[in-house]
Amino acid sequence: MKRLAVQGLGPLVQADVRFADLTVFVGPQASGKSILLQTLRLLLDKSYIVRVLNHHGLDWDNATAEFLNTYYGEGTSKLQSDACRIVEDDKPVSLKEVARTKVSRNPVRPRLFYVPAQRVLTLRNGWPRPFTDYTPGDPFAVREFSETLRLLLELEFPRTTKDQLFPQPQRITKALLDPLSEAIFHGFQLKIEKSQSQKRLVITGALKEGPTLPFMVWSAGQREFVPLLLGLYWLMPAGAVSRRDDLQWVVIEELEMGLHPRAISSLLLVVLELMRRGYRVCLSTHSPHVLEMVWALRRIKEHQGPSSKVLDLFHLNKEEPSLREVADEALKKTLHVYYFDREGTTHDISSLDPGSDDPIMADWGGLGEFGSRAADVVADVIANSKRRNGR
């Protein structure tokens, strides 16, 4: 899919998005970013989604409204207005027909992996919840992500009480793991242990006599990050295989949630690694750090700067071969940014030109607005102070 246009679906009055290797969505809450991303997933994977829902005993009797409640979440059946129009690469799509998708007799693999904003809800007492642990009205994206993490831990890591989940250099190289370890875990490790025959994730010190911290005493950032980390492990299989099965797309909602700016920067480097592996990545964000990275990459590419400048951006070792490869590939990728306004319209602000006459472009969809206003206020105060003092 290269283009998705949506009209009359929830808050989306007129949304038109052309996807790049990295596509970033910004805008206020409830402006339609998640609806569009979930619709993207639905169109790419409708056969897979219907098969999973049927497998877990969900049946909507071909009724469009019930299907919307089942897929997007309870209460969303009224999202679709009479004026609803969806166009995929110039081809009209009917949600009514999607709801009537037949279950394939053959196994169907997904093409898109979705990391939802509500990922912290996927861990209960430090272990991923199964699909059936949720109510039928919970969004499919959350339920399926949680089930995927459960399968990852149950099937792909040895069943011992000494499993070390972080760091895992077999899945993410040490050069990428070290910044994450410094910013989020501070030298601690993520492991699997058993407590009264129940497996759970814990954070432990590097030394045997160090503390063991269960899920409920983790920091907010660690609780937000660990499900995302496990999702990244799913996307980066151990061994020589660079990508998972038939997956081509990755959606990550609000990767910055609960994280310090330095941790956000470390995660953005992993996003570049996903792109190097051939995934098309979509991010929704409220963090200016994401747009600062996109802005810098576009300027470096525009002015034919060397890839070493990408590593300077992240303050990393320019002599590390694996990092140089990530930086080289980053400058070959296409980058788009879209702003979702409160009126339900999307705006292409990919150039991120701070000198633009368009305030949406200049303020990066509002993410640079406060910083710009703060600079203006402080400059005005300083100028007035100098005038009062005759300087």
Legacy VTK file of the C-alpha trace (Angstrom):
# vtk DataFile Version 3.0
C-alpha trace
ASCII
DATASET POLYDATA
POINTS 391 float
0.000 0.000 0.000
1.283 3.434 -0.971
-1.691 5.642 -0.136
-4.683 5.566 2.190
-7.518 8.113 2.071
-10.299 8.062 4.672
-13.419 10.213 4.987
-16.183 10.108 7.568
-14.663 7.549 9.937
-14.726 8.719 13.547
-12.882 12.029 13.843
-11.404 11.648 10.339
-13.273 14.048 8.086
-10.652 14.178 5.342
-7.449 12.182 5.794
-5.063 11.462 2.935
-1.715 9.809 3.671
1.060 8.664 1.357
3.338 6.245 3.173
7.132 6.419 3.183
9.790 4.170 4.689
9.142 6.139 7.887
5.778 7.853 8.296
5.137 9.946 11.407
1.728 11.118 12.656
1.422 14.062 15.041
-1.563 15.958 16.369
-3.725 16.412 19.468
-5.426 13.522 21.254
-8.545 12.050 19.615
-7.699 13.543 16.231
-7.803 10.205 14.390
-4.199 9.020 14.322
-4.961 5.633 15.897
-8.113 5.166 13.822
-6.139 5.611 10.615
-3.339 3.312 11.772
-5.801 0.618 12.837
-7.579 0.983 9.490
-4.238 0.533 7.724
-3.731 -2.671 9.693
-7.277 -3.859 8.923
-6.879 -3.413 5.171
-3.460 -5.074 5.044
-4.416 -8.031 7.276
-8.191 -8.478 7.095
-8.003 -12.224 6.367
-5.575 -12.779 9.229
-7.631 -10.639 11.639
-10.892 -12.424 10.825
-9.190 -15.788 11.261
-7.787 -14.828 14.693
-11.113 -13.428 15.898
-12.989 -16.544 14.756
-10.346 -18.777 16.326
-11.052 -17.175 19.700
-14.807 -17.614 19.395
-15.851 -14.139 18.243
-18.757 -13.951 15.800
-20.393 -10.760 14.503
-22.831 -12.417 12.047
-21.496 -10.300 9.160
-22.884 -7.179 10.847
-20.644 -4.182 10.145
-21.420 -2.386 13.416
-20.620 -5.467 15.500
-17.413 -6.012 13.555
-16.295 -2.427 14.230
-16.949 -2.958 17.961
-14.958 -6.180 17.834
-11.993 -4.777 15.922
-11.641 -1.112 16.959
-13.160 -1.622 20.409
-16.481 -1.348 22.204
-18.521 1.728 21.344
-16.830 2.348 18.001
-19.682 1.043 15.867
-20.878 4.628 15.417
-17.529 5.712 14.001
-18.730 5.031 10.483
-20.918 7.816 9.125
-23.123 7.598 6.032
-20.458 9.603 4.239
-17.696 7.122 5.083
-15.303 6.569 2.194
-12.065 4.580 2.280
-9.687 4.439 -0.684
-6.639 2.172 -0.781
-4.253 3.029 -3.630
-7.126 4.512 -5.693
-9.322 1.470 -4.986
-12.510 2.064 -2.914
-12.883 -0.211 0.112
-16.137 -1.074 1.892
-16.065 -1.814 5.625
-19.243 -3.768 5.057
-17.364 -6.097 2.722
-14.406 -6.282 5.113
-16.781 -7.417 7.869
-17.918 -10.239 5.564
-14.408 -11.507 4.853
-14.358 -15.295 4.742
-11.916 -17.259 6.838
-9.147 -18.694 4.724
-8.665 -22.451 4.885
-4.907 -21.973 4.778
-2.879 -20.258 7.507
-2.504 -16.537 6.848
0.487 -14.597 8.121
0.153 -10.936 9.101
1.955 -8.249 7.138
1.841 -5.560 9.840
2.927 -5.687 13.490
1.089 -3.239 15.725
2.489 -1.917 19.022
-0.453 -0.106 20.707
-0.269 2.872 23.027
-2.004 0.801 25.754
0.876 -1.727 25.840
1.396 -1.378 29.598
-1.973 -3.140 30.021
-0.585 -6.266 28.368
1.415 -7.284 31.457
-0.376 -8.612 34.512
1.848 -9.349 37.499
4.811 -9.247 35.144
3.577 -11.703 32.487
1.765 -11.092 29.158
-1.971 -11.717 29.220
-3.438 -14.197 26.701
-5.892 -13.042 24.031
-8.824 -14.549 25.915
-7.985 -12.654 29.112
-9.512 -9.515 27.600
-13.178 -8.649 27.130
-14.704 -8.948 23.648
-14.947 -5.155 23.521
-11.212 -4.534 23.970
-9.395 -3.377 20.806
-7.961 -6.135 18.648
-4.600 -4.326 18.499
-4.108 -4.639 22.267
-5.322 -8.240 22.534
-3.229 -9.507 19.633
-0.086 -7.664 20.757
-0.437 -9.181 24.223
-0.917 -12.677 22.808
2.152 -12.241 20.599
4.306 -11.342 23.604
2.990 -14.366 25.488
3.900 -16.670 22.605
7.329 -15.077 22.333
8.124 -15.784 25.990
6.524 -19.215 26.040
7.955 -20.576 22.783
11.131 -18.729 21.853
12.973 -18.458 25.144
14.174 -21.550 27.048
11.926 -22.569 29.923
14.344 -22.054 32.781
14.360 -19.733 35.755
17.588 -18.092 34.538
16.332 -16.629 31.275
17.924 -13.251 30.633
15.703 -11.094 28.445
17.777 -7.938 28.603
20.332 -7.572 27.281
19.777 -9.959 24.356
22.582 -9.319 21.819
21.318 -12.222 19.681
18.314 -10.066 18.736
19.526 -6.489 19.117
23.229 -5.785 18.704
25.268 -4.646 21.677
25.891 -1.271 20.033
22.133 -0.627 20.058
21.524 -2.233 23.450
24.107 -0.249 25.399
22.334 3.130 25.018
19.037 1.526 26.071
20.668 -0.126 29.070
22.212 3.150 30.199
19.038 5.190 29.696
16.404 2.757 31.032
17.854 -0.131 33.039
20.999 1.538 34.415
22.979 -1.699 34.335
20.146 -3.877 35.683
18.890 -6.942 33.806
15.453 -8.191 32.786
14.916 -11.872 33.589
12.288 -14.576 33.907
11.887 -16.168 37.320
9.369 -18.459 38.983
7.396 -17.437 42.028
5.334 -20.307 43.463
5.381 -22.054 40.036
4.224 -18.866 38.292
6.618 -17.355 35.759
7.082 -13.608 35.887
9.389 -10.921 34.559
11.682 -9.280 37.091
14.469 -6.724 37.029
17.618 -7.804 38.848
20.998 -6.332 39.658
24.082 -7.458 37.807
25.390 -9.044 41.015
23.800 -12.066 42.711
23.293 -10.183 45.949
21.506 -7.352 44.127
17.753 -6.739 44.498
15.041 -8.529 42.540
12.306 -6.119 41.513
8.871 -7.474 40.489
6.624 -5.695 37.997
4.688 -3.578 40.491
7.805 -1.813 41.787
9.289 -1.015 38.388
9.471 2.607 37.369
6.719 3.911 35.070
9.227 4.115 32.245
10.342 0.500 32.720
6.720 -0.723 32.727
6.054 1.167 29.506
9.292 0.071 27.880
9.358 -3.670 28.592
6.316 -4.573 26.415
7.810 -2.438 23.634
11.165 -4.170 24.085
9.503 -7.579 23.753
7.745 -6.342 20.630
11.124 -5.352 19.200
12.424 -8.835 20.012
9.533 -10.271 18.001
10.527 -8.085 15.048
14.211 -8.990 15.323
14.475 -12.799 15.431
17.610 -14.443 16.759
20.014 -15.820 14.178
20.656 -14.871 10.571
17.046 -13.952 9.753
16.655 -10.168 9.760
12.856 -9.982 9.636
9.912 -11.913 11.053
8.065 -14.198 8.627
6.084 -12.126 6.122
5.975 -8.923 8.166
6.566 -5.802 6.107
5.126 -3.026 8.278
5.580 -1.884 11.886
3.296 0.545 13.729
4.424 1.941 17.082
2.102 4.267 18.935
3.681 6.830 21.251
7.041 5.106 21.687
8.039 7.952 24.024
5.504 7.141 26.772
7.052 7.296 30.242
10.598 7.699 28.938
13.374 10.221 29.550
14.507 12.127 26.420
17.768 10.163 26.353
15.807 6.898 26.313
13.620 8.236 23.482
16.745 8.966 21.440
18.014 5.429 22.052
14.695 3.998 20.885
14.746 6.130 17.748
18.050 4.528 16.859
16.335 1.131 17.089
13.610 2.484 14.764
16.352 3.200 12.220
17.528 -0.395 12.676
14.012 -1.633 11.883
14.132 0.402 8.685
17.545 -1.031 7.829
16.045 -4.499 8.117
13.465 -3.574 5.488
10.410 -2.760 7.597
8.193 0.184 6.699
7.626 2.004 9.989
4.712 4.201 11.090
4.947 6.183 14.336
2.358 8.260 16.142
3.916 10.640 18.625
3.580 13.632 20.909
7.352 13.970 21.296
9.360 16.699 19.539
12.359 14.339 19.689
10.866 12.231 16.912
10.409 15.209 14.602
13.841 16.571 15.503
15.328 13.301 14.255
13.292 13.433 11.037
14.217 17.087 10.514
17.927 16.339 11.013
17.892 13.316 8.682
16.160 15.328 5.960
18.669 18.190 6.294
21.708 15.850 6.327
20.385 14.109 3.214
19.439 17.370 1.483
22.912 18.845 1.967
24.684 15.561 1.140
26.205 15.220 4.572
28.095 12.019 5.437
26.326 9.230 7.321
28.737 9.799 10.205
26.660 12.885 11.012
23.702 10.604 11.742
25.776 8.938 14.449
26.852 12.359 15.726
23.146 13.076 16.116
22.907 10.190 18.589
26.372 10.813 20.087
27.569 7.341 19.093
30.827 5.686 18.074
31.368 6.368 14.364
33.831 3.474 14.083
31.288 0.766 15.030
30.480 -1.139 11.771
26.916 -2.107 12.737
26.092 1.511 13.572
27.652 2.812 10.347
25.402 0.445 8.402
22.315 1.765 10.229
23.376 5.348 9.491
24.132 4.610 5.822
20.692 3.073 5.299
18.895 5.860 7.186
19.967 8.404 4.572
18.540 6.244 1.783
15.039 6.123 3.268
12.016 8.292 2.543
10.446 10.239 5.424
6.930 11.709 5.659
5.214 13.593 8.500
1.458 14.281 8.767
-0.389 16.555 11.155
-3.932 15.613 12.218
-5.897 18.719 13.190
-8.923 18.918 15.503
-11.243 19.373 12.521
-10.372 15.906 11.208
-8.074 16.902 8.344
-4.506 15.778 7.680
-1.710 18.103 6.566
1.558 16.997 4.970
4.263 18.815 6.956
7.140 16.588 5.822
9.513 19.461 5.058
9.342 20.578 8.725
10.393 24.057 7.631
10.536 26.284 10.761
10.562 29.359 8.497
7.321 28.467 6.735
4.444 30.966 6.621
2.158 28.075 7.524
2.052 27.950 11.373
1.275 24.230 11.321
4.463 23.597 9.349
6.583 26.081 11.273
5.499 24.773 14.680
5.778 21.116 13.608
2.132 20.422 14.256
2.292 22.103 17.656
5.281 20.109 18.966
7.613 23.056 18.546
5.082 25.705 19.509
5.939 26.009 23.209
9.685 26.090 22.631
9.304 28.791 19.997
7.005 30.852 22.222
9.319 30.433 25.216
12.260 31.674 23.137
10.259 34.703 21.978
9.143 35.553 25.518
12.654 35.265 26.957
14.142 37.316 24.074
11.543 40.036 24.708
12.276 40.078 28.454
16.032 40.358 27.821
15.537 43.167 25.267
13.324 45.122 27.709
15.857 44.606 30.495
18.654 46.009 28.331
16.546 49.031 27.392
15.761 49.761 31.062
19.415 49.560 31.962
20.510 51.701 29.015
22.452 48.940 27.340
LINES 1 392
391 0 1 2 3 4 5 6 7 8 9 10 11 12 13 14 15 16 17 18 19 20 21 22 23 24 25 26 27 28 29 30 31 32 33 34 35 36 37 38 39 40 41 42 43 44 45 46 47 48 49 50 51 52 53 54 55 56 57 58 59 60 61 62 63 64 65 66 67 68 69 70 71 72 73 74 75 76 77 78 79 80 81 82 83 84 85 86 87 88 89 90 91 92 93 94 95 96 97 98 99 100 101 102 103 104 105 106 107 108 109 110 111 112 113 114 115 116 117 118 119 120 121 122 123 124 125 126 127 128 129 130 131 132 133 134 135 136 137 138 139 140 141 142 143 144 145 146 147 148 149 150 151 152 153 154 155 156 157 158 159 160 161 162 163 164 165 166 167 168 169 170 171 172 173 174 175 176 177 178 179 180 181 182 183 184 185 186 187 188 189 190 191 192 193 194 195 196 197 198 199 200 201 202 203 204 205 206 207 208 209 210 211 212 213 214 215 216 217 218 219 220 221 222 223 224 225 226 227 228 229 230 231 232 233 234 235 236 237 238 239 240 241 242 243 244 245 246 247 248 249 250 251 252 253 254 255 256 257 258 259 260 261 262 263 264 265 266 267 268 269 270 271 272 273 274 275 276 277 278 279 280 281 282 283 284 285 286 287 288 289 290 291 292 293 294 295 296 297 298 299 300 301 302 303 304 305 306 307 308 309 310 311 312 313 314 315 316 317 318 319 320 321 322 323 324 325 326 327 328 329 330 331 332 333 334 335 336 337 338 339 340 341 342 343 344 345 346 347 348 349 350 351 352 353 354 355 356 357 358 359 360 361 362 363 364 365 366 367 368 369 370 371 372 373 374 375 376 377 378 379 380 381 382 383 384 385 386 387 388 389 390
